[in-house]
Structure formats: C-alpha cells, structure tokens
Amino acid sequence: MKDTRFHELITLIGKPERFTYPFYYEPHPLSCLASKKLQEYLSKQLSWRDELSKGKMFGVLVVEDKESRLGFLAAYSGLLLGRNDHSFFVPAVFDSLSLDGHFKKEEKKIDAITKKITNLLSSKSYDDAVKKSELLREALKKDIDAYFLEVKASKLIRDTKRKESLSISKEEHQLLIKESQFMKAELKRKKKRALEEQALADRDKNAIEMEISRLKQLRKTASDELQHWLFSQYVMLNAKKEMRDLLSIFADTKQKVPPAGAGDCCAPKLLQYAYLNDFRPIAMAEFWWGASPKNELRRHLGFYPACRGKCLPILNHMLEGLDVEKPRISSNQASLSIETVYEDEWLKVVNKPSGMITVRGKTMGLSLEEILQEQAKGEIFIVHRLDMDTSGLIVVAKSLEVYRSLQKQFSLREVKKRYVALLQGHMSKPSKGRIDLPLRADPLDRPYQKVDALGKKAITEYEILSTEGDLTRIALYPLTGRTHQLRVHCAHADGLGVPILGDRLYGESSSRLYLHAEEIEFTHPKLNKKMKFFKKGEF
C-alpha cells in the first residue's frame, strides 16, 4: 500500500554527503525544493488560512524509500487546527488526543477536579462565609481599636493626676494601679475573645478552603502522574533502531524532566516516522509560516534551526547512527591570526573576526580567549564579549586588577561603543533615534532572545549613515549590553523593523553577519586617560 505521507521528488539535484546538523545549517537544495512543495500545498488550504496566519513552524525531511525513490515527509510543530492527524503530514509520535485513550480519560478526571474547585470558589456558601468572616473581623478590630484608645486616654488621665497632685494617698495610688492593670487585662481578654469569635466565624470558610486545598493537591498529583505517563509513551527511535523514552532521554539533562511539548516538534516527528517506515533520512529543514509572534522574531518562509530546550536532548539520541554534518563554523575559524589594534604592558585591544566565539565553549571550535592565551603563554582576561557572528574590537586585560577596573567601567556604563551594520532593506524610521525594548532569554530555545516587558532593560541609539541599493548602512550605539541586543533591536517590528544582513537567527543567512564593533572608548586603568580605538569593518 502506498504511503500517503511520502511525497515523491523528481529531481537531478545531488544528495548531500552527510545528514543535516539541525541546530546550525544552511538548507540543502533538496530541502529547499521539498519546502517549496510544502509551501505550495499550504497556500492552497483556504480553510486553514486564519489558523496559519497566526504563525506555525513546519518541517520537511528528504528521504529515500526501499526502492531508492527520493521523496519528502512533512510535519508541523504541535497541533494544527487542534488536530495531529492531517493526512499530508506525518502523525504525532504519540497520539494523546484519542478520545478513548488513557490520556483523555485521565484528563477528564483532572478537568472534573478543576470544575469542583471552580464551583466551590464561586459558590454562594463560600461567598457568604468569606463575607461573614470579613465583616466580623472589621467589627472586632473596630471594637479593640476603640478600647485601645480608651486605655491610652485613661493612662493619660492617670499620669496627669500623678503629676498635678502634690500628694496622692496610698489608697488613691493603689486605685490608679488597679485601674491600669484591669484595663490592660481587659484588652488582652477582648483580643482573646475576638480570636475565638473569629475562629468560630471562620469555621465554614476554612472548611471549604481545606476542601479546595485537598482538591488542588489531588489535581497536582494526578496531573504529575499523567504527565509522567505521557512522557513514557514517547518512545523515540534512532537510526540504529534503538529506543529511549523521553523520561530516559531527559534524565541525563540539567532540567532532569522533559518540558511540556517535548517530542511534538517537527524534527522528532519526521525522524520517528522515517525510522518506523524504513525511510533513509537524507536532509532536513524547518521554516516558519505566517505572522511573527509578538515577543519573538520569525520571518514568513524563513528557515530556522530546531529548538534546543525541547529538541537537543531528543535529537542527540535520534541522530545516532546517521552520518551528520559537523556544526558549520565560519571560514574565519580556520585562521588563528588575530589582529592586535593596540597593546601595552597592561592591556590589549584586538579585532575579533566574524565566526569566532569570544570565550571557550563546548562545541563551537577554538575561541578568541584560547588563541590569545596560547599566544601570551599565560593568563589573560576577556573584558567583554561579542557574538560569534559579530566582528570587531574587544578589550583584553593582562592582569586581574586591570580586568576588574575595566569591568567596573562597563558596569557603570562609562565605556562608549559604536557599531556599524548593514540592514537588509530600508527602514521607515527617523534618521536618528533611540530603541528601548527590554529583552530576556528564551530558556527553551537558546540563544534566541525575546522582547518582554518584564525582561532586562535594553537601550540602543542609532543613526542612518547611507543607503546602498536595497541596503541601509547604520551606526548603532548600545547604552546597555544585553545578549543579541543590536540584532533584536534592528529586526523587531517595534525596533527598526529591518534585520541585519546575514543574521541567521533573526533574519536571513548570508556569507557573514554584517555587524562590526568599529569603535570603543574607555579610561585606561593605569595611564588614567581616555583611550579611543577604531577599526573599520570589512564591508
């Protein structure tokens, strides 16, 4: 029987030598062709138009079947129109939506508990009990406050009598003491009676709240058990036909447990279906369809890597047995020659090439830090960082003392920096201005940054320098130093609305990211004078 999810590709395009590294890649021409065919299909689904316009990630996996025919599989992330069984696409790894399945049955039980909680919270008996409790609390407080004022007034009268009377008899003195003691004791008695009356009045309210608390704990336990069961049903294959469920896969990670939605992204769905049906994976790509989310940057039809928070542990397992491309590193990485712009006995300023990470990492090749340490034959201190894709000036300290002094200048925002960038288009903004968009990291998809009102303050000033055909040359002055600040501030609709040329994360890939830190100014920690350095970018 023909597989209706295998869409044949008729092409003379050569196959790649290795399978796509899903977290950093340029789409292979076969993946581009498959994506185009999927996009043509999506454009014809008129009944999906409203849903698709909101934005969704789609993926394609180019495969070979048993007869060596070339084709592709298609998938979408999560649900589409509340379903995971559209015939053109591969199914979910596990179908939790089956109405007679364990998940739905247990979900109904949890929903029933939620309904009980809601009914109790909105019930007349609970509302009456809360009002009764609040009214009594106010009345008792009013009574105690009034008596407390009476106690203070009586004390004032007694103190006045003691001061104004030349002589007070022993009997009068004892009466004043007894009055004071009585009133203090009566205040305590009033407070005790108030607590007793309040406890009696709260009895009905507390009983309902205890039941609500019990139901919430019952719901949490049931929900945790169901989530644990659900993750155990996602049994992921790899090319060796080895199986591991999500609980096992994420047990080795920092978070220990799978995040919600793990296993439902495009890449795991595609690979799982390919392995189950003996298709050989050739190449893979994912693209965004529709409007960009408010807090993220997604271009319609733009290609994106798999998310790291949900997919990295899963794909590390699922890709075993495939000959996978190594992460693409810029050709600059091959050259270990770092240009020194300035150097003295205390510090140096160097020009970092695009494509090189600033400090040592786990998987992205040699870092600027490692190269400079090797050259110095000793310890050096990187004062600040640039993104791997950004080129430009970096200050390096030769001692901890100088490092701390320069770090303090950065933290006090006394260091001035100027970047130059090429934007991929023309912007409808004033020629000069300020961008104020707070940012936060996306914990499930690092290193992406999101615009978030509750994020860290991020401010950039800008100035248009020139327009060159379809490109805009711009100067950027960051007043804060957030990760990817300039890239997001340029690309986001509430910023400049035009991505930097070559921005593979927030725009479109090119030969490099056209962003360069060309000028930096700071106070020399030892010479105690302003130092300004300039290095023109190579674009």
C-alpha positions in Angstrom: 0.0 0.0 0.0 1.4 3.4 -1.0 2.4 5.7 1.9 0.3 8.8 1.5 2.7 10.8 3.6 5.7 10.1 1.3 5.7 12.8 -1.3 7.9 11.9 -4.3 10.6 14.3 -5.5 11.6 14.2 -9.2 15.0 16.0 -9.3 18.5 15.8 -10.6 19.9 17.6 -7.6 22.7 15.6 -6.0 22.3 14.3 -2.4 24.3 15.7 0.4 27.3 13.7 1.7 26.0 13.9 5.3 22.7 14.5 7.1 21.8 18.0 8.2 23.0 19.2 11.6 19.6 20.5 12.8 20.8 23.2 15.1 23.0 25.2 12.7 22.7 24.7 9.0 22.1 26.1 5.5 19.2 24.2 3.9 20.3 21.8 1.2 18.8 22.4 -2.2 16.7 19.2 -1.8 15.3 20.6 1.5 14.6 23.9 -0.3 12.7 22.1 -3.1 10.7 20.0 -0.6 9.9 23.1 1.4 8.7 24.9 -1.7 6.4 22.0 -2.5 5.0 22.0 1.1 4.5 25.8 0.9 2.6 25.4 -2.3 0.3 22.8 -0.6 -0.2 25.2 2.4 -1.1 28.1 0.1 -4.0 26.0 -1.3 -5.5 25.1 2.1 -8.0 28.0 2.2 -9.9 26.7 5.2 -6.6 26.8 7.2 -5.8 30.4 6.2 -6.8 32.1 9.5 -5.1 29.5 11.6 -1.9 29.6 9.5 -1.8 33.4 9.5 -1.2 33.3 13.3 2.2 31.5 12.6 3.5 28.0 12.8 6.7 26.0 12.3 6.7 23.4 9.6 9.4 20.9 8.7 10.5 18.7 5.8 12.6 15.6 5.8 14.0 14.4 2.5 14.2 10.6 2.4 14.8 7.6 0.2 12.3 4.7 0.3 13.1 1.0 -0.1 13.0 1.3 -3.9 15.6 4.2 -3.7 12.9 6.7 -4.7 13.5 10.2 -3.4 10.7 12.0 -1.6 10.0 14.1 1.4 8.0 13.9 4.6 6.2 16.9 6.1 5.4 17.9 9.7 4.1 20.8 11.8 5.0 21.6 15.3 2.4 20.9 17.9 -1.2 20.8 16.7 -2.8 22.2 13.6 -6.5 23.2 14.0 -6.5 21.2 17.2 -5.5 18.0 15.3 -2.4 15.9 14.8 -3.8 13.6 12.1 -3.8 15.6 8.9 -3.1 13.1 6.1 -0.5 15.2 4.2 1.7 15.2 7.3 3.4 12.6 9.5 1.5 11.7 12.6 2.5 12.6 16.2 5.0 10.3 17.9 2.2 9.5 20.3 -1.5 10.3 19.8 -2.7 11.7 23.2 -5.9 13.0 21.5 -7.5 9.6 21.1 -10.9 10.0 22.9 -11.0 6.5 24.3 -7.3 6.6 25.3 -5.8 6.7 28.8 -4.7 10.3 28.5 -8.1 11.7 27.6 -9.8 9.6 30.3 -7.4 10.8 33.0 -7.6 14.4 31.6 -11.4 14.2 32.1 -10.8 13.3 35.7 -8.5 16.2 36.2 -10.9 18.5 34.5 -13.7 17.2 36.8 -11.5 18.1 39.8 -10.9 21.6 38.4 -14.6 22.0 37.9 -15.2 21.1 41.6 -12.6 23.7 42.7 -14.2 26.3 40.5 -17.7 25.5 41.8 -16.5 25.8 45.4 -14.8 29.1 44.8 -17.8 30.6 43.1 -20.4 29.0 45.5 -22.9 31.2 47.5 -21.9 29.3 50.7 -18.2 30.2 50.2 -19.1 33.8 49.3 -21.3 34.1 52.4 -18.7 32.6 54.6 -16.0 34.9 53.4 -18.2 38.0 53.8 -19.3 36.9 57.3 -15.7 36.4 58.3 -14.6 39.8 56.9 -17.5 41.7 58.5 -16.8 40.2 61.9 -13.0 40.8 61.5 -13.7 44.5 60.8 -16.2 44.8 63.7 -13.9 43.1 66.2 -10.9 45.3 65.0 -13.1 48.4 65.4 -14.1 47.4 69.0 -10.5 46.6 70.0 -9.1 49.8 68.4 -11.8 51.8 70.3 -10.9 50.2 73.6 -7.2 50.7 73.0 -7.9 54.4 72.6 -9.8 54.3 75.8 -6.8 52.6 77.5 -4.5 55.3 76.2 -6.8 58.1 77.3 -7.2 56.6 80.8 -3.4 56.3 81.1 -3.0 60.0 80.2 -5.5 61.0 82.9 -3.7 58.8 85.5 -0.3 60.3 84.5 -1.8 63.8 84.8 -3.2 63.1 88.2 0.2 61.9 89.4 2.0 65.0 88.1 -0.5 67.6 89.2 -1.4 66.3 92.6 1.2 67.3 95.2 0.3 64.3 97.3 -1.6 61.2 96.4 -2.7 58.9 99.2 -1.6 55.3 99.2 -5.2 54.2 98.6 -5.6 56.5 95.5 -2.2 55.3 94.2 -3.4 51.7 94.5 -6.7 52.5 92.7 -4.8 54.0 89.8 -2.6 50.9 89.6 -5.6 48.6 89.7 -7.4 50.6 87.0 -4.3 50.3 84.8 -3.9 46.6 85.4 -7.6 46.0 84.8 -7.7 47.9 81.5 -4.5 46.1 80.3 -6.0 42.7 81.3 -9.4 43.6 79.7 -7.6 44.5 76.4 -6.0 41.0 76.4 -9.4 39.4 77.2 -11.0 41.3 74.3 -8.3 40.2 71.9 -8.6 36.6 73.1 -12.4 36.7 72.8 -12.0 38.2 69.3 -9.8 35.4 68.2 -12.3 32.8 69.5 -15.2 34.6 67.8 -13.2 34.9 64.6 -12.2 31.2 64.6 -15.9 30.3 65.1 -17.0 32.6 62.3 -14.1 31.2 60.0 -15.1 27.6 60.6 -17.3 27.4 57.5 -14.9 29.3 55.3 -11.9 27.3 56.5 -13.7 24.0 55.9 -14.4 25.0 52.2 -10.8 26.2 51.8 -9.4 23.0 53.2 -11.5 21.1 50.7 -10.2 23.3 47.9 -6.7 22.8 49.1 -7.2 19.0 49.2 -8.6 19.0 45.6 -5.7 21.1 44.3 -3.2 18.7 45.8 -5.2 15.8 44.3 -5.2 17.5 40.9 -1.5 18.2 41.1 -0.7 14.6 41.9 -3.0 13.3 39.1 -1.5 15.9 36.7 2.1 14.9 37.6 1.3 11.2 37.2 -0.4 11.8 33.9 2.5 13.9 32.6 5.0 11.2 33.7 2.9 8.5 32.0 2.6 10.6 28.8 6.4 11.1 28.5 6.9 7.4 29.0 4.7 6.8 25.9 7.1 8.9 23.7 9.5 6.1 22.8 12.0 7.7 20.4 13.9 5.6 17.8 17.3 6.4 16.3 18.9 5.2 13.1 20.2 2.1 14.9 16.6 1.3 15.8 17.5 1.8 19.5 14.6 3.0 21.7 14.5 5.5 24.6 11.5 7.3 26.1 11.6 11.0 26.9 12.0 10.3 30.7 15.2 8.4 30.0 16.4 10.9 27.5 15.9 14.0 29.8 17.1 12.2 32.9 20.7 13.0 31.8 20.0 16.7 31.3 20.2 19.7 33.6 16.4 20.0 33.9 16.0 16.2 34.5 12.4 16.2 33.2 11.1 16.8 29.7 9.5 20.3 29.2 5.9 20.5 28.1 5.5 19.8 24.4 8.7 17.7 24.1 8.5 15.3 21.2 5.9 17.2 19.4 8.2 19.5 17.3 8.8 18.9 13.6 12.2 17.2 13.7 11.4 14.3 16.2 8.1 13.6 14.3 9.8 13.4 11.0 12.7 11.2 12.1 10.4 8.9 14.1 8.1 8.3 11.1 11.1 7.7 8.8 12.7 5.1 11.1 9.3 3.3 11.6 8.8 3.1 7.8 12.4 2.3 6.8 12.9 5.5 5.0 16.6 6.7 4.9 16.9 10.3 6.1 18.8 12.5 3.5 18.3 16.1 4.6 16.1 18.2 6.8 14.9 21.8 7.2 12.3 23.8 9.2 10.6 27.0 8.2 8.1 29.4 9.7 4.8 30.2 8.1 2.7 33.2 9.0 3.0 36.2 11.3 5.8 36.5 13.7 4.9 36.1 17.4 4.9 39.4 19.4 7.8 38.5 21.6 9.9 36.5 19.0 11.3 37.2 15.6 10.1 34.8 12.9 10.0 35.6 9.2 7.4 34.1 6.9 9.1 31.3 5.0 12.4 31.8 6.9 14.4 28.7 7.7 15.2 28.1 11.4 17.2 25.5 13.5 15.5 23.0 15.8 14.8 24.4 19.3 17.5 23.4 21.8 15.4 23.3 25.0 13.0 20.6 23.7 14.8 19.0 20.8 18.5 19.0 21.6 18.4 16.0 24.0 15.9 14.2 21.8 17.8 14.7 18.6 21.1 13.8 20.2 19.6 10.3 20.6 17.6 10.2 17.3 20.6 11.1 15.2 22.8 8.3 16.4 23.6 6.0 13.6 23.4 8.8 10.9 26.4 10.4 9.4 25.6 14.0 10.5 27.3 17.2 9.3 29.5 18.9 11.9 28.3 22.3 13.1 29.1 24.9 10.4 31.8 27.2 11.6 32.8 30.3 9.7 35.9 30.0 7.5 37.5 32.7 9.7 37.8 29.9 12.3 40.5 28.3 10.2 42.7 31.3 10.6 44.2 31.7 14.0 45.8 35.1 13.3 44.2 37.8 15.5 44.9 41.4 14.6 46.1 43.5 17.5 45.0 47.1 17.2 46.8 48.3 20.4 48.9 46.8 23.1 50.9 47.8 26.2 52.0 46.1 29.4 48.6 46.2 31.0 46.0 45.5 28.2 45.5 45.0 24.5 42.7 45.7 22.0 42.2 43.1 19.3 39.9 42.8 16.2 37.8 39.6 16.5 36.8 38.1 13.2 33.2 37.1 12.4 32.6 33.4 13.1 34.8 33.0 16.1 33.4 32.7 19.7 34.8 35.1 22.3 35.3 32.7 25.2 35.8 28.9 25.2 32.7 26.8 24.6 31.8 23.1 24.3 31.2 22.7 20.6 32.0 25.8 18.5 35.7 25.4 17.9 38.6 27.5 19.2 37.8 30.7 20.9 39.5 34.1 20.9 40.2 33.6 24.6 42.1 30.3 23.9 44.0 31.7 21.0 45.2 34.8 22.9 46.1 32.7 26.0 48.2 30.4 23.8 49.9 33.5 22.2 50.5 35.1 25.6 51.8 31.9 27.2 49.9 32.9 30.3 46.7 34.2 31.8 44.6 36.8 30.0 41.2 38.2 30.9 38.5 38.9 28.2 36.8 42.1 29.5 33.6 41.9 27.4 32.2 39.7 24.6 30.9 39.9 21.1 28.5 37.4 19.5 30.2 34.6 17.5 28.9 36.2 14.2 29.9 39.7 15.1 33.3 41.1 14.3 35.1 44.0 15.9 37.1 45.4 18.8 37.5 43.5 22.1 39.5 44.7 25.1 41.7 42.1 26.9 43.3 42.7 30.3 46.7 41.2 31.3 46.0 41.2 35.0 43.1 40.7 37.3 43.4 44.2 38.7 43.1 45.8 35.2 40.3 43.4 34.3 38.3 44.5 37.4 38.9 48.2 36.7 37.6 47.8 33.2 34.7 45.7 34.2 33.6 48.4 36.6 33.6 50.9 33.8 31.4 48.6 31.8 29.0 48.1 34.7 28.8 51.9 35.3 28.2 52.3 31.5 31.2 54.6 31.2 32.5 52.7 28.2 31.3 54.0 24.8 30.9 51.7 21.8 29.9 52.3 18.2 28.9 49.5 15.8 28.3 49.7 12.1 25.8 47.4 10.4 24.2 46.8 7.0 20.4 46.3 7.3 18.7 44.1 4.8 16.3 46.7 3.4 15.1 50.3 4.0 13.5 51.4 7.3 10.6 53.7 7.8 12.1 55.4 10.9 13.7 58.8 11.5 17.3 59.1 10.5 18.3 59.2 14.2 16.6 57.8 17.3 16.5 55.5 20.3 15.2 52.0 20.7 14.0 50.9 24.2 12.9 47.2 24.1 13.6 45.1 27.2 14.9 41.6 26.4 15.1 38.2 28.1 16.5 34.8 27.0 14.2 32.1 25.7 15.1 29.2 28.1 13.8 26.6 25.7 15.5 27.9 22.6 18.8 29.5 23.4 20.5 31.6 22.2 17.3 33.4 21.0 16.3 36.5 22.8 12.7 37.6 23.3 11.2 41.1 23.7 9.5 41.1 27.0 8.2 43.9 29.2 9.4 42.0 32.2 12.9 41.4 30.7 16.1 43.4 31.3 16.3 47.0 30.1 17.9 47.3 26.7 18.5 50.7 25.0 20.2 51.4 21.7 20.7 54.7 19.9 21.1 54.6 16.1 22.0 56.9 13.1 21.4 56.1 9.4 24.7 56.7 7.6 23.7 55.9 4.0 21.6 53.7 1.7 23.2 51.5 -0.8 20.7 49.9 -3.2 18.4 47.7 -1.1 20.8 48.0 2.0 20.9 50.6 4.8 24.3 51.3 6.5 23.7 52.3 10.1 25.6 53.2 13.2 24.5 51.7 16.5 25.3 52.9 20.0 24.3 50.4 22.7 23.7 52.0 26.1 23.2 48.6 27.6 24.9 45.3 26.9 22.3 42.6 26.5 22.8 39.4 24.5 21.8 39.9 20.8 20.6 43.5 21.7 21.6 45.1 18.5 20.3 42.2 16.4 16.9 42.1 18.0 16.5 45.9 18.2 17.1 46.1 14.4 14.9 43.2 13.4 11.9 43.5 15.7 8.9 45.3 14.4 8.9 47.6 17.5 12.5 48.4 16.9 13.8 49.3 13.4 11.9 46.5 11.7 14.7 45.6 9.4 17.1 42.7 10.2 20.9 43.0 9.9 22.2 41.4 6.7 23.3 37.9 7.3 21.6 37.5 10.6 20.8 33.7 10.6 18.8 33.9 13.8 16.6 37.0 13.3 16.9 37.5 9.5 18.4 35.5 6.6 21.7 33.8 6.4 24.5 35.3 4.2 28.2 34.9 3.9 28.5 36.6 7.4 26.7 38.8 9.8 27.2 42.3 8.7 27.7 43.8 12.2 31.0 45.2 13.3 32.1 46.8 16.6 34.3 49.5 15.0 35.0 51.9 17.9 35.4 51.7 21.6 36.4 54.4 24.2 37.3 53.8 27.9 39.6 55.2 30.6 43.0 53.4 30.8 43.2 51.9 34.3 46.9 52.6 34.7 47.5 55.7 32.5 44.3 57.3 33.7 43.5 58.8 30.4 40.7 58.4 27.8 41.6 55.9 25.1 39.7 55.6 21.8 40.3 52.9 19.2 38.8 52.5 15.7 38.9 49.6 13.3 36.8 49.8 10.1 34.8 46.8 9.2 35.4 44.9 6.1 32.1 45.7 4.4 
